[in-house]
């Protein structure tokens, strides 16, 4: 077991990982692929948290002049001595990340962009003393590192200086080193996403296009460039006129295994920490992203999950990826239910089935929500959906990749359901009144009526536990609006964990509920199983301890949008 290997949670600096004893999944074969499948400008589009920034850091440390070559000892690329002799530590590198270049208005965002470029330019302060640069060159460099007079931590660049900054910096570095320059731009599209969100997209697209035109299109000082982002922003919008940039999208087979963890890599990581017994759970929750011919796991999830297994007694997998952003794309998509998104489509996806859609890979941020077709493409590009099987042209069979993303979908679906329930207080009161009085017929009728407001769960290979959790969520979505009732879920009582327990204190009434999925429409069998489970584990123990004088025990069996309810008074 590699007990000395720490897990690199949130660390995307290659040198830090290699020097400080963190676990590293070797992706250095990407270097060979880039050099053998040559492209002057290379764009990789992948969902967030898929290792883009770490790979860019790895490329920087490999190519940059003066690098610590020992960082690559024992890695795959070190087994190619001729490649290392020709490229390792041989080129000047400009490496920037635009993930912080955003703000709530254009002028502040432009200054953030200038700060990113200026901070990178400061790494090359030796240019001020370079014998290869003349006085005009040094004045040009000084413009790149000039501080704002009002804030020494920001940089004072005019629009003209900013748009020419990457090209001019590469020119100065070539003069100094006598070699062309490699440019790495990580998260190139974040400023565009934020600009669209805050209403200055046109201004930002103009400055990004001008900067890229200068640095990537007509730059005789450029050796090659690599960019990463979530979306392949339309050529007409940003990559106008570039000479055949190489695009590596989720549908392209080249370099498909270098972003995300392969199955073999995950097996090896789990084994390294003595966690092989959790392989099936890890695969179910975090695998399933199909990139061309290769299935990959979300690296962020796998690393965080391994850390949880090593540090916490709670071994229940959860969604780490969802908590790393606002999930705005999915929120807006689910909000279109009934307006271009049908319940049948969502039901198929949640059930692990597919829907076939036309995928447009060249979106622009200002149009991604314009049509439901664009939104399908957006969910695919950002990782909420993945391909299943082989595409037919731009028609792609889409599916939810794994249990984690399925849980995110259902959370948003249940949130939408709760919004609908909140509008009908009379129905909530009627349902709760029937539940409290033990009126099984009315409880069953009203619960069925509520289920009509949301999607149904299909009888597919998706695990029974997921189906039961969905109906459990529907029931909680109703009960949460009943004032004066104490409602608990998944708490320990007796010898196990009940689904739902309710205490109506002023009437000393307790209600215990177990929800089951009625596979193959076997409602009676599911109800019997629910009642037996409550008895065998004495789920009523807590209600008795809280001095509930009347206890009602409910077994609820659900299938699609139908239910069967049985009740016993204890």
C-alpha positions, 0 to 999 in steps of 0.5 A: 500500500502506498501510504506515503502517497497523498491524494492531490485534492484540488492540486493541479500543479504538476511539480508540486504533485511530483516533488511533494509525494502526491499520487499521480496518474501518468498522462505524459504519453499525451506529449508524444501524441501531441508531437506525433499528430502535429497541429500548430494550434490544438484545442481540447474540450472536456467537462470541468474537473477532468484534469485539463489544468494538471495536463497543461501544467505537465506540458509546461514543466516538460517543454520549458527551458530550465525545467527540473528534468527529474520531475519526469523520472519513471514516467511513460515519457521518460521511456522515449529518450530521443523525444526527451532529448529533443524536447524536454526543457528545450523551449520557452513557454508562455502558460496562462489560465483564464479561469480567474479572468472574469468579473461582473462588468467589462472593465473589471474583467479586462483588468483581470485579463491584463493581470493574468498576462502581466503576472505571466510576463513577470516570470521573464523579468530577465528580459529587461537585461537581455542582450538579445533585446534592444531598447524598443523591445525592453520598452515593449516588455515594460508595458506588459508588466506596468502596474496600475497606479491605483493598485500595484497588484493589477496591471495597466494595459491599454486595449491595444497592448492587451490584444497584442500581449501574447504575440509580443511576449512570444516575440521577446522570448524568441529573441532572447532564446533564439527559439520559437515559443510554446503557448498554453492557454488553460480554460480559454472560454471562462471569460466568455462564459462569465461575460455572457452571464453578466451581459458584456459578451460582445465586448469580451468576445472582441478582445479575446478574438483580437488576442487570439488572432495575434497570438495564434493566427499570424504569429511567426514566433509561435512553435505550437499552442495548446488550449483547453476549455469546456466548449468549442466556441464557434470558429466564426466567433473566435477562431476565425482564420486560424490555419486548420486548428486541431480540435480534440472534442468528446467525439474525437478518438485522438487523445481520448484517454488522456483526460479522465481516468481509465478503468485500469488507472482506477483499479490501480489507484484503488489497489494502491490504497487497499480499496479494491473492494470498492471498485464496483461502487466506484465504477457505478458512481463515477465511470461512464463518460464515453470519449470516442472509443474510451470510457473514463472516470471523472478524476475529481470524483475518484480522488475525493471518493478515495480520500473519503474511504481513507479518512471517514467511516461513512462509506456512502458515495456522494456527488463531489462534481456537482458541488464544484459548480452551480449546475446552472446548465442543468437547472435551466434544462430541467426548467424547460420541462414541457417547453421542449423537454418532455417527461418521456425524455427525462424518464428514459435518461433517468432510467439509464436509457438513451435519447438520440439528438443532433449535437452541435459542437460549435456553440457560442455562449450567447446562444447556448440557451436559445434553443432546446437543441443547443441545450442538449449539446451544452449538457453533452459538452459539460458532462451531464450527458455522454454518448452511447454507442457510435454516432451517426454523423452529428446524431448522437445517442445520449445517456446519463453517464453514472449514478452520480450524475443521475442523482443530480438529475433527480435532485433537480427534478424533485426540486421542480416537483416541490415547486409545483406542490408548494402551489397547492396547499389544499392538496397537501392538507388533504393528503396529510389528513388522510395519512393521519387518519389512516384513510388508506384509499384516500392516501393512495388516490392523492399520492397517485395524483401527486406522482402525476406531477413529476416523471415516472421511474421506468422498470430498467436495469437501474438499481432498485435502491435508486428507484426507491430513493426517488419515490422516497424523495417525492413523498418527502417533497409533499410532507415538507410543506405540512406545518406543525409536523416533525418529519425525519428521514433515514434516521436510526431507530431500533435495528436499522434506518427507517425511510420516514418517521412523522411525529404529530406532537399535539395529538401524540400520533406517530407515523412510520413509512417504508417505501418500496419499488414494486418490480414487475408490478408486484405491489402486494409483495413489495408492501409485505416486504415493507411491513416485514422490514419495519417489524423485523427492525422495530422502526417504531422504537423511536416513536414509542420512546417519544411517547407517541400514543397512536402509531400508524405503520405504512408500507408504500409500493410504487411502480411508474405512476401507480402505488399501493398502500397498506397500513397497520395501527400499532 
